[in-house]
Amino acid sequence: MSENPFPVTTTAVRLPRYGKAEQDELLGDSDDPFGVTETGLTWLPKDEHFGIRDGERLVAHAGLVRIPVAIGDAETEMVGLGGVAVAPDMQGRGLARVVVAAALDHARTLGPDHAILFCRPPLVALYQRLGWHPVGQDVRVAQPGARVVVMPLRTMVTPLRDDARWTPEPLRLLSLPM
């Protein structure tokens, strides 16, 4: 058992700001805190941020942004989830579940039927436990200079409404990935 277990009533709150200083507070000063620099991708910043604090210290984060996508021939929007992180010394306490749930609760108010995220393969099982489903095909994403590339990370989706159905058609982000 850890020395300072989180109480069961831990809740996530909307953060008024989240930038490099807050990311460093959470994950330390690293050039590659999410382990994705090797992809060479340019990422879209998130518009809305949710976090958990232990006193004044930020210990978990998740960000959201609405993104335009094409599913087959139809253009629509999805809510992108990204920047999900838990401080290394606080992992294993269910904080990712709490902060992702808070972000998704807000995402349900934004209109799109589905949320999307990209993750490294070791995190797929975690997100599946949180209700996400792998997209079983290549996903194309926009990059600077009008380039379109295949996303090298795993793509996962989750419905934001009870009646939302995922269709297994080709998926393309019409923006940078988040």
N, C-alpha and C positions, 0 to 999 in steps of 0.2 A: 504494500500500500504506500502511496506517495505521502510525503510530509504535509502537503497542503492541498488535499483533495478539494475539487470544486463542489460547492453545494448543489443539490439537485435543482434548485431554483435558478441556476445560471441562465441568463437571458442575453440575447444579442440586441444591440441598439443601432440605430442609424447614426453613422458618423458624419459630423459636419465637414470633415476634410480627411483625405487620405492621400498622402504623397510620399516622396522618398524618405522623409524623416520618420513617418509612421511605419513605413515598410522596414526601415532599418531597426526601429524599436522592436518590431515583431520578429524579424528574421535575422537581424545582425547586418552589418555592412558587407554585402557580398555583391560581386559582379554578376552572379547567376543564382539568385535566391530560389528560383523555381525549377532550375535544372533544364532550361529550354534554350539557352543561348546557342547551343550547337545546331539548332534548327535553322538559324540564320533569318528567322522571320521578324517582321516588324509587327508590333502588337498595338491594338486600339486601347486607349485608356478607358477605364470604366467611369460611368457618370454618377453612380450611386454606390454607397459603401455601407457595409454593416460590420460591426465588430463586437467583441467581448473584451471587457477589461477586468483585470484583477487589481482592484484598487485603481490607481492611475495608469497602470501598465496595460497597453494593448496586447492581448494574447491570442486573438483570432480575428480573421478578416475574410470577407467575401465581397466582390464587387459585381455590379450589373451594368449592362448597356444594351439598349435596343439596337438590333442590327438588321439591315436588309439582306434577304436571302432569295435564292431561286430554288424551288423544289420542283424538279422536272421543268416544265415551261412556265410555271406560275411563280410570280414574284410576290413575296410577303415579308413579314418581319418575324424575328424570333427574339427572345431575350437571351443575351449572352452572359454566362456566369464565368468569372475569372478571378485571378488573384486570390484564390482560396488558400489560406495559410493558417497554421497554428504554430505558435512558438515552440521550438524543439523541446523545451523542458515541460511543456504542458500537453504534449501529444498523448493520445491514449485515454483521454478523459471525456470523449464525446463532444468536444468543442466544435469540431468540423460539422457534425450533425446539427448542432444548434445554430451556428452562424449560416450554414447553407439553408436550413429551414426558414430562418428569418428573411434571408434574401429572396427565397422562392415565394414566401408569403407576399412580399411586396411585388415580385414579378407578376403574380396573378392579377394585380390591379392595373397592369400596363397594357393589356389588350391581346398580345400574341398568344397563340395556343400552346406553344412549346418553348422550352429553354434548351440551350445548347452549351456545351463546354468542351474543352480540349484538355487531355491529361496524358501524362506519361503512363506507359503500360502498367507499372506497379500499382498505380492508383485506381485502376479500373474496378477492382473488387470493392474498394471502399465506396466508390460512387454507385456501384450496383446495389450495395446495402442501403444506400440513401435513395434508391428508387430510379436511378438513371439507367438507360439502356444503350449499349453500343450501337452505332450506326455501322452496318456491315458492308460498307463500300467506301471507296475513296471520296473524300470531300475536297473540293477545290476552294481556295481562299485567295482573295485579292492581296496584292503586295504593291509597293511603290513602283512607279514607272509602268503602270497598266499591266504588270505581270500577273498571271494567275498560276498558282502552284498547288500541288497536292499536299494537303496537311499531313505532316509526318507523325503527329501525335494521334492518339485515339480520340475519336469524336463520339460524344455521348449526348443523348437527348432525354428529356423528361416532359410529360404533359403538364400544362398549367391549368387544365380544366378536365373535369371528369369525362366529358364527351369528346375530348381531343384524340384523334387517331393519327398515328404516324404512317406515312406512306413511303414505301421503300424506293422512291425515285431518286435520281441524281440530285445531290445537294451542293450548292455553291454559295459561299458568302460573297455578297456584293460589296463587301467592305474588308478592312483588315480584320484578322481574327482578334478575339478579345482575351 
